[in-house]
Amino acid sequence: MIFDLLNDLNPDCSFVGKIKESPYIEGSTTNTASTNTSSTNTFSTNTSSTISNAITLESNKFYHNLVTCIISEYDPMFQTLNESEKKLYLSQKIMDICSKIDESDNFYHDYHFNEKIMKSHIIQQGLQMHENKVNHISSIYYLNEFYKKHFVIIHQNIAYETTLKEYSKVYLGIQGNHGKKVQVIDEKEFIKGNLNDLFGEIQLQNDIKKEIKSVYKMFLEPISKYKMADLKVIALECNIPLKIGEKNKIKGQLYDEINLYKLNS
């Protein structure tokens, strides 16, 4: 059986260039993401630090939730299966991932999550809800690490980033009243939104219930343990400027920039 190969699967996404079109869909639609030129607050993928590695894949297919879309498009084995095998394989793949979260450091601890926030059982529960057409933000946070991609959610021409890591970006367009039509779309200019605002717009559950910067273990201890002089020394060691233009950065700015630099080092 095809599932005997599961334990040998490599989650590395270098196979993305060989992706074939998947018939495992609920329907088809045209790409509705468009460039908004009227807003002064735009998020341009052309200015992204990862633009040279960004995904430019555009799909005309949609899936019933984010997890199904990501695994169907980015799992190399899924693309080789017959139609009759795909639904079962997807469920088996989810269960395999959930098992490895408990069994192997490579699939959880090595991702450097804040384990008090990104608890393993929360991730597993969210992933296993994919058949119920429910999206959980913990699943997206996890799959960012699993595939080493930044899955940016696009809804009504607004981009919602889902990781602080500098991975190449993949854009997942959400359509429909409840966000039940998901497709991989091409990179364009989008207004940049706050992820917290998305939870009330589509059927995306914030099962982590914390800000995105709480997802990972950070280099620095709580900010209250540092004096401004301490942060300046660390910032200079990281080649982080102490000023923005002519103005000195405040303590919170240096603290966040140091953590972000260390997270991506």
Residue pairs with C-beta under 8 A, 6 or more apart in sequence:
2 77
2 81
2 85
2 89
3 89
3 92
5 77
6 92
6 93
6 96
7 96
9 75
9 76
9 77
9 93
9 96
11 146
11 147
12 148
13 74
13 147
13 148
13 149
15 76
16 55
16 57
16 74
18 76
18 79
19 57
19 73
19 74
19 76
19 79
20 79
21 59
21 61
22 61
22 72
22 73
22 78
22 79
22 86
23 83
23 86
24 63
24 72
24 78
24 83
24 86
24 87
24 90
25 61
25 62
25 63
26 62
26 63
26 64
26 181
27 62
27 181
28 60
28 61
28 62
29 60
29 62
29 175
29 181
29 183
30 60
31 58
31 60
31 173
31 183
31 185
31 186
32 173
32 175
33 154
33 157
33 171
33 173
33 185
33 186
33 188
33 190
34 157
34 188
35 188
35 189
36 42
36 157
36 189
36 190
36 191
37 189
39 191
41 191
41 192
42 189
42 190
42 191
42 192
43 159
43 189
43 190
43 191
43 192
44 189
45 51
45 54
45 169
45 187
45 188
45 189
45 190
46 189
48 54
48 169
49 166
50 150
50 166
50 167
50 168
50 169
53 168
54 168
54 169
54 187
55 149
55 168
55 169
55 170
55 171
55 184
55 187
56 186
56 187
57 73
57 170
57 184
57 186
58 184
58 185
58 186
59 73
59 183
59 184
59 185
60 183
61 183
62 69
62 175
62 181
62 182
62 183
63 69
63 72
63 181
63 182
63 183
64 133
64 180
64 181
64 182
65 130
65 133
65 134
65 135
65 180
65 182
66 135
66 139
66 140
66 151
66 153
66 172
66 174
66 182
66 204
67 94
67 126
67 127
67 130
67 135
67 139
67 143
68 90
68 130
68 182
69 172
69 182
69 183
69 184
70 140
70 143
70 147
70 151
70 172
71 78
71 90
71 93
71 94
71 143
72 78
72 86
72 90
73 184
74 147
74 149
75 93
77 89
77 93
78 86
78 89
78 90
78 93
81 89
90 130
91 131
94 127
94 128
94 130
95 128
97 107
97 127
97 146
98 123
98 124
98 127
98 128
100 106
100 107
100 108
101 107
101 108
101 120
101 123
101 124
102 108
102 120
107 146
108 120
108 123
109 115
111 142
111 145
112 216
112 217
113 141
113 145
113 215
113 216
113 217
114 214
114 215
114 216
114 217
114 218
115 217
117 208
117 210
117 214
117 215
118 138
118 141
118 142
118 208
118 215
122 138
122 207
122 208
123 138
123 139
123 141
123 142
125 136
125 207
126 136
126 137
126 138
126 139
126 142
126 205
126 207
127 136
127 139
127 142
129 136
130 139
133 180
133 203
134 203
134 205
135 179
135 202
135 203
135 204
135 205
136 204
136 205
136 207
137 162
137 195
137 199
137 204
137 205
137 206
137 207
137 208
138 207
138 208
140 151
140 153
140 162
141 162
141 163
141 208
141 212
141 215
143 149
143 151
144 150
144 151
144 162
144 163
144 165
144 167
145 165
148 167
149 167
149 168
149 169
149 170
150 161
150 162
150 163
150 165
150 166
150 167
150 168
150 169
150 170
151 162
151 163
151 170
151 172
152 159
152 160
152 161
152 162
152 169
152 170
152 171
152 172
153 159
153 160
153 162
153 172
153 174
153 195
153 198
153 204
154 160
154 171
154 172
154 173
154 174
154 185
154 190
155 173
155 174
155 179
155 193
155 198
155 201
155 202
156 201
157 190
157 191
158 190
158 191
158 192
158 193
159 171
159 190
159 191
159 192
159 193
160 193
160 194
160 195
160 197
160 198
161 192
161 195
161 212
162 195
162 212
163 212
163 215
164 212
164 213
164 215
164 216
164 260
164 263
164 264
165 263
165 264
166 264
169 187
170 184
171 184
171 185
171 186
171 187
171 188
172 182
172 183
172 184
172 185
173 182
173 183
173 184
173 185
174 181
174 182
174 202
175 181
175 182
175 183
178 202
178 203
179 201
179 202
179 203
179 204
180 203
195 212
196 206
196 211
198 204
199 205
199 206
208 214
208 215
213 256
213 259
216 263
218 259
218 262
218 263
219 258
219 259
219 262
219 263
220 226
220 234
220 255
220 258
220 259
220 262
223 251
223 252
223 255
226 251
226 255
228 251
228 254
231 251
231 254
231 255
231 258
232 242
232 254
234 254
234 258
235 241
235 242
235 254
235 257
235 258
236 242
238 258
238 261
238 262
240 254
240 257
240 258
240 261
241 249
242 248
242 249
242 254
243 249
244 253
249 257
